[in-house]
């Protein structure tokens, strides 16, 4: 079971209090995009074995969306942060690099 902390209201709880919303930091494609770009947005997602950035919503709390960094292999949660940013905070990336030497962030946007 995942234990997440909402970065807005500070509540730490099991994942059942939250709702997963898929991959974080995607470039949203809209009506003005071509078919190939829109197809990529809808259907092509990362599914890594290791560090992954995801969107979560605090459904049974403040109701706000946030991002979480976790390891899909071990279920370790590295941290959570505001959904209002386009890249993870540098301090969180440093925590991940310390725990996973050699890991590199790649910008998905």
N, C-alpha and C positions, 0 to 999 in steps of 0.2 A: 504494500500500500504506500502511496506517495503521501508525504507530509509537506504541504505548501503553506507559505506565509503570504497573505495579501499585502502588497506594498502600500496600499492606500489606508486600510483600517487597522493593519497590524495583527489581524487574527491568524493564528497558526492552527491548522486543522487537517484532517484527512482529506483526500481528494474527493470524497463524496460530497463535501460542502461546495465544491467547485465544479465547473464544467469545462472540459477541454474544447478548444476551438481550432485545433490544427496547427499547422506550421506558422511560425512568426516571421516577420520581416520579408513578406512577399510584396512584390510590386503589383499593385492592383491594376488590372486592365479593365477599361471601360468601353463604352459604345464607340469611341473613336479609334480603337485599336484594330489591327488587322486580325484575320481569323487565326493565324498561326500564334500570335501573341496571346490571344484570348484562350486558345486551346491550352497553351502552356500554363497559363494562370489557373485554369479550371482543373486540369488533369495531371500535371507534372509536379510532383512534390518530392522533397527529400524524405528518405526513410533510413536515416543512418543507424549504424550499429555503434553507438557511442554518444558523444555530445550532440544534443538537439535543442533547438530553441522553439518554444511552443507558446500559443495564446491560451489563456485561461480566463474564466469569468467567475467571480465570487458570487455565485447564484444565491446562496442562503446567507448572505451577509450584505455588503455594501452594493453589490450588483455591478461593480466596475470590472472592466477587462484589464488584464495585465499580462506580462510575458514571464516565462519561467525557463531557466536553463537546467537541463537534467541529462543524465546518462541513461540511454535506453537499454543498456546492457545490465547495469547494476541498480537502476532506479534511484540513484543518488541525485538529489536536487541541489544544485550549486547555488541557486539564488533566484529571486524574483525581482522584477523591476517594472516601471511604468510602461504601458503600451503606447505612450505618446512619443516614443523615441524611435529613430530609424535604425539604430545599431545598439547592441548591448553596451552597458556602461563599462568603461575600461577597468574599474576595480573588480567587476564580476569576471571579465575576461582574464584578469591576472589570477584570480582564484582558480579558474579552470586550468590555466597553464601550469600553475603550481601542482595541481592534483593530477594532471595529464600531460607530463612533459612531452614536448614535440607537437602538441595539438596546435593548430592554427585556425583562427577565425577566418572564414571567407564570406565576404559580403554577398548576400543573396539578392539584394535589390537591383 
